[in-house]
Amino acid sequence: MFSKACEYGIRATVYVAQQSRQGHRVSLKQIAYEVDSPVAFTAKILQQLTKHEIIRSVMGVNGGFEMHEVQRGQTRLSQIVEAIDGPDIYRRCALGLPGCNALKPCPVHNKFATIRNDLKNMLESTCISELADGVDTGLAFLKR
C-alpha cells in the first residue's frame, strides 16, 4: 500500500515524536537504528519530512531531529504519506492499471473505492501523538 520510504517515514516520525516528548533530540543514526532503516535512505526521508515541516532539524553539537508538542498533536498521518508518496494513493488503481477510472473501471474499481475512502479518513484523522502513545504504552512497536 505505502512505499518503503513512506513506511520508514511514518516509523521515523513516530520515533522522533516519542523521543521529543521526553525532551530528547535524536540523531540520524539513532533514528535509522530504531526504525530498522538504512542510514542513507533514512537521511533522504528525514530531509523530506523536514522540508514539509513535519519534523524539525536542529544543527550543531546538541542537534538532531525533534517535534514540538503542537506538531505532535496536529500532524496527521496523511501529511507524512503525501510528503513522501504524494496524493496518488487516493487515486491509484488497485490493480495498477493506468487507465482505470470511474468511466473505465478495472474489475475491482468500485469495491476498492470504499477501501480507499476508508484509508483516506483514517490517515486524515490519525495524529502522530496517538501513534506515539501506542508505542509508549507497549500496545504497538516500531521495530521487528
C-alpha positions in Angstrom: 0.0 0.0 0.0 2.7 2.5 1.0 6.2 2.8 -0.4 9.1 1.6 1.7 10.1 5.2 2.1 6.7 6.1 3.4 6.7 3.2 5.8 10.1 4.3 7.2 8.9 7.9 7.2 5.9 7.1 9.4 8.0 5.0 11.8 10.7 7.7 12.0 8.2 10.4 12.7 6.6 8.3 15.5 10.0 7.7 17.0 11.0 11.3 16.8 7.7 12.3 18.4 8.1 9.7 21.1 11.7 10.9 22.0 10.7 14.6 21.8 8.1 14.0 24.5 10.9 13.1 26.7 12.9 16.2 25.8 15.4 14.3 23.6 16.6 15.3 20.1 17.6 12.2 18.1 20.4 11.7 15.6 20.0 10.3 12.1 21.9 7.1 13.1 19.7 6.7 16.2 16.5 7.0 14.1 17.7 4.6 11.4 18.7 2.0 14.1 15.4 2.4 16.0 13.2 2.0 12.9 15.4 -0.6 11.2 16.1 1.5 8.1 19.3 2.1 6.2 21.1 5.3 7.3 21.4 6.9 3.8 17.8 6.1 2.9 16.7 7.5 6.3 18.6 10.7 5.6 16.6 11.3 2.4 13.3 10.5 4.2 14.1 12.9 7.1 15.1 15.6 4.6 11.6 15.3 3.0 9.9 15.3 6.4 11.9 18.4 7.4 11.1 20.1 4.1 7.4 19.6 4.7 7.8 20.8 8.3 6.6 17.6 9.8 9.8 17.3 11.9 12.4 19.8 12.7 16.2 19.5 12.2 18.5 21.3 14.6 22.1 21.7 13.6 25.1 21.8 16.0 26.6 19.8 18.8 23.3 19.2 20.6 21.4 19.0 17.3 19.2 16.3 15.9 15.6 15.8 15.0 12.6 16.8 17.1 8.9 17.6 17.1 7.3 20.2 19.2 4.2 19.3 21.2 1.9 21.3 18.9 3.4 19.5 15.9 2.8 16.1 17.5 -0.8 16.8 18.2 -1.6 18.5 14.8 0.4 16.4 12.4 -1.8 13.8 10.7 -0.6 10.6 9.1 -2.0 11.8 5.8 0.7 14.6 5.8 3.5 12.1 6.0 2.0 9.9 3.3 1.5 12.9 1.0 5.0 14.3 1.8 6.7 11.1 0.8 4.3 9.2 -1.6 2.2 12.1 -2.9 -1.6 12.2 -3.2 -1.8 9.4 -5.7 -2.5 6.9 -3.0 -6.1 8.1 -3.2 -6.3 7.8 -7.0 -4.1 4.8 -7.8 -5.7 1.7 -9.3 -5.7 -1.3 -7.1 -4.5 -3.4 -10.0 -2.0 -0.9 -11.2 -3.9 -0.2 -14.5 -3.0 3.3 -15.8 -6.4 4.0 -17.5 -8.6 2.9 -14.6 -11.3 5.5 -13.6 -15.0 5.7 -12.9 -15.8 5.8 -16.6 -13.5 2.9 -17.5 -13.1 0.8 -14.2 -10.9 -2.2 -13.6 -12.7 -5.3 -12.2 -12.2 -4.1 -8.5 -12.5 -0.4 -9.0 -15.9 0.1 -7.4 -15.1 -2.2 -4.4 -11.7 -0.6 -3.9 -13.2 2.9 -3.9 -14.7 2.2 -0.5 -11.4 0.9 0.9 -9.6 4.0 -0.5 -12.1 6.3 1.2 -11.8 4.5 4.5 -8.0 4.7 4.2 -8.2 8.5 3.5 -10.4 9.0 6.5 -8.1 7.0 8.8 -5.0 8.8 7.5 -6.6 12.3 8.0 -8.0 11.5 11.4 -4.9 9.9 13.0 -2.4 12.2 14.6 1.2 11.3 15.4 0.7 11.8 19.1 -1.8 8.9 19.1 0.6 6.6 17.4 3.4 7.6 19.8 1.0 6.8 22.7 0.6 3.3 21.4 4.4 2.7 21.3 4.9 4.3 24.7 2.3 2.0 26.3 3.6 -1.1 24.6 0.5 -1.6 22.5 2.4 -1.0 19.3 6.0 -1.3 18.1 8.3 0.3 15.5 10.9 -2.4 15.0 10.9 -6.2 14.5 
